[in-house]
Amino acid sequence: MCTNCMTNTNIDPNKADQFGQKVMDMLNLSGLAFMMSIGHRTGLFDVLAEMPPATSGEIAAKANLNERYVREWLGAMLTGGVVVYDPATKKYSLPVEHSSMLTRSAGADNIAALAQYFAVLGSVEDRVVESFEKGGGVDYSEYKRFQEVMAADSGQSVVPALVDSILPLVPGLIERLEEGIEVMDLGFGRGIALNMMARQFPNSRFTGYEISDEGIDYARAEAEALGNKNVQFLKQDAATIADENRFDQIFTFDAIHDQAQPDKVLANICRALKPGGVYLMQDIDASSNVEKNVDHPLGTLLYSISTMHCMTVSLAMGGMGLGTMWGVELAQKMLAEAGFKSVDIKRLPHDIQNCFYICRK
């Protein structure tokens, strides 16, 4: 206990109480986030949304889960204000207003899917603490399920908006894709967006570069299942790409800020573009100046994810460690240094997290 704090007569008790309540709320909500992740993974939110008010036993039977665990989970959901409970009937229900943000049918509005990040990042806390003490970072391979969760996030946010909202940010791109062009997606994760484009635009040819064997295997299997013959997925370190004047269109979706050598990656992308080609970079919409992020709606979350993943995986490779919140100002500077002469920044009304850089060399 801080003796000086307890004896300091300059403390404002109201401010202390307010901050104490904020910390208590934070602890409760942190626990709730873990329970939301479990609710998503087990399908409990989906089950509750389809059921009339039901007991814990009925919910567990419908979800094919253990009743004792479901009952304790429901306790967290009730005290967290997620579900409603009738003591007389001992039945729980999920209000439709809540299910619209917690179920798979909610699509991009499904916040419960994002709660999975907490469990994934928490699994490497010991290694992150060690990095605080000794420097360095945590290797990407130590993050179990991260790529799976990231792909699920992208699958409900980027992919549904790709054709109707993101691609139209580049004037004439859809028409060019329909006619047939060479396209690259760098750091494609599990290749969901690339496979979707390959299927949507059969006259174009798509190449994906990724360093993760897991991601490549998943993308190739999906391409085969979809019958995509116009796409290839290759293992390649983004910092060593040697293509020149090859691609008409290059994409990166949330893939630059955690690179070990993002400056080299951006220069490689610029060199790989054909004259007149376009690079579309989706990345986090924030400022490079921390004081300008105080009111960012996701600022605390994004700095936390950066500490626990994006920054540290870059530092683990001896990289720059830009971090999630590298910001628009630094991004513009690095894009110019990479050789891009024109950079337009676009934003979409439904996306509070990302901005889109339309880059030409």
ChimeraX attribute file (.defattr): number of C-alpha atoms within 10 A of each C-alpha:
attribute: neighborCount
match mode: 1-to-1
recipient: residues
	/A:1	5
	/A:2	6
	/A:3	7
	/A:4	8
	/A:5	10
	/A:6	9
	/A:7	9
	/A:8	9
	/A:9	9
	/A:10	7
	/A:11	11
	/A:12	9
	/A:13	10
	/A:14	9
	/A:15	10
	/A:16	11
	/A:17	11
	/A:18	11
	/A:19	12
	/A:20	12
	/A:21	12
	/A:22	12
	/A:23	12
	/A:24	12
	/A:25	12
	/A:26	12
	/A:27	12
	/A:28	14
	/A:29	13
	/A:30	14
	/A:31	14
	/A:32	20
	/A:33	21
	/A:34	16
	/A:35	21
	/A:36	25
	/A:37	21
	/A:38	19
	/A:39	25
	/A:40	21
	/A:41	14
	/A:42	15
	/A:43	16
	/A:44	23
	/A:45	23
	/A:46	20
	/A:47	17
	/A:48	24
	/A:49	19
	/A:50	12
	/A:51	14
	/A:52	13
	/A:53	20
	/A:54	18
	/A:55	19
	/A:56	22
	/A:57	16
	/A:58	15
	/A:59	25
	/A:60	20
	/A:61	13
	/A:62	13
	/A:63	18
	/A:64	12
	/A:65	15
	/A:66	13
	/A:67	17
	/A:68	12
	/A:69	12
	/A:70	20
	/A:71	16
	/A:72	12
	/A:73	18
	/A:74	24
	/A:75	17
	/A:76	18
	/A:77	20
	/A:78	16
	/A:79	13
	/A:80	15
	/A:81	11
	/A:82	19
	/A:83	19
	/A:84	16
	/A:85	19
	/A:86	12
	/A:87	8
	/A:88	6
	/A:89	10
	/A:90	11
	/A:91	17
	/A:92	24
	/A:93	21
	/A:94	25
	/A:95	14
	/A:96	12
	/A:97	9
	/A:98	15
	/A:99	22
	/A:100	17
	/A:101	18
	/A:102	27
	/A:103	23
	/A:104	19
	/A:105	13
	/A:106	14
	/A:107	17
	/A:108	20
	/A:109	16
	/A:110	21
	/A:111	20
	/A:112	22
	/A:113	25
	/A:114	17
	/A:115	21
	/A:116	25
	/A:117	18
	/A:118	18
	/A:119	17
	/A:120	18
	/A:121	20
	/A:122	13
	/A:123	14
	/A:124	17
	/A:125	13
	/A:126	11
	/A:127	17
	/A:128	21
	/A:129	14
	/A:130	13
	/A:131	16
	/A:132	13
	/A:133	9
	/A:134	9
	/A:135	13
	/A:136	19
	/A:137	26
	/A:138	26
	/A:139	16
	/A:140	17
	/A:141	11
	/A:142	14
	/A:143	16
	/A:144	14
	/A:145	15
	/A:146	18
	/A:147	17
	/A:148	14
	/A:149	17
	/A:150	17
	/A:151	21
	/A:152	18
	/A:153	20
	/A:154	19
	/A:155	18
	/A:156	17
	/A:157	17
	/A:158	20
	/A:159	21
	/A:160	16
	/A:161	16
	/A:162	15
	/A:163	15
	/A:164	11
	/A:165	14
	/A:166	18
	/A:167	15
	/A:168	13
	/A:169	21
	/A:170	18
	/A:171	9
	/A:172	10
	/A:173	16
	/A:174	16
	/A:175	12
	/A:176	16
	/A:177	22
	/A:178	13
	/A:179	12
	/A:180	15
	/A:181	17
	/A:182	19
	/A:183	26
	/A:184	26
	/A:185	23
	/A:186	28
	/A:187	24
	/A:188	27
	/A:189	28
	/A:190	29
	/A:191	27
	/A:192	21
	/A:193	20
	/A:194	26
	/A:195	26
	/A:196	18
	/A:197	22
	/A:198	25
	/A:199	17
	/A:200	14
	/A:201	20
	/A:202	17
	/A:203	16
	/A:204	19
	/A:205	19
	/A:206	25
	/A:207	19
	/A:208	25
	/A:209	21
	/A:210	21
	/A:211	16
	/A:212	19
	/A:213	13
	/A:214	13
	/A:215	22
	/A:216	22
	/A:217	15
	/A:218	15
	/A:219	24
	/A:220	19
	/A:221	13
	/A:222	17
	/A:223	23
	/A:224	12
	/A:225	9
	/A:226	13
	/A:227	13
	/A:228	19
	/A:229	13
	/A:230	17
	/A:231	23
	/A:232	20
	/A:233	24
	/A:234	16
	/A:235	14
	/A:236	15
	/A:237	15
	/A:238	23
	/A:239	17
	/A:240	11
	/A:241	17
	/A:242	10
	/A:243	13
	/A:244	13
	/A:245	14
	/A:246	16
	/A:247	25
	/A:248	21
	/A:249	23
	/A:250	24
	/A:251	21
	/A:252	18
	/A:253	20
	/A:254	21
	/A:255	21
	/A:256	25
	/A:257	24
	/A:258	23
	/A:259	25
	/A:260	24
	/A:261	20
	/A:262	24
	/A:263	18
	/A:264	17
	/A:265	20
	/A:266	23
	/A:267	19
	/A:268	20
	/A:269	27
	/A:270	26
	/A:271	21
	/A:272	22
	/A:273	24
	/A:274	17
	/A:275	14
	/A:276	11
	/A:277	19
	/A:278	26
	/A:279	28
	/A:280	23
	/A:281	22
	/A:282	22
	/A:283	23
	/A:284	23
	/A:285	21
	/A:286	23
	/A:287	18
	/A:288	16
	/A:289	14
	/A:290	13
	/A:291	8
	/A:292	11
	/A:293	18
	/A:294	12
	/A:295	9
	/A:296	15
	/A:297	11
	/A:298	14
	/A:299	17
	/A:300	13
	/A:301	12
	/A:302	19
	/A:303	19
	/A:304	18
	/A:305	19
	/A:306	21
	/A:307	19
	/A:308	24
	/A:309	25
	/A:310	27
	/A:311	27
	/A:312	30
	/A:313	26
	/A:314	25
	/A:315	23
	/A:316	18
	/A:317	17
	/A:318	13
	/A:319	18
	/A:320	18
	/A:321	25
	/A:322	23
	/A:323	25
	/A:324	24
	/A:325	25
	/A:326	23
	/A:327	20
	/A:328	19
	/A:329	12
	/A:330	15
	/A:331	20
	/A:332	18
	/A:333	11
	/A:334	17
	/A:335	22
	/A:336	17
	/A:337	13
	/A:338	20
	/A:339	17
	/A:340	22
	/A:341	11
	/A:342	14
	/A:343	18
	/A:344	13
	/A:345	16
	/A:346	14
	/A:347	16
	/A:348	14
	/A:349	6
	/A:350	11
	/A:351	13
	/A:352	14
	/A:353	16
	/A:354	18
	/A:355	19
	/A:356	24
	/A:357	24
	/A:358	19
	/A:359	23
	/A:360	20
	/A:361	19
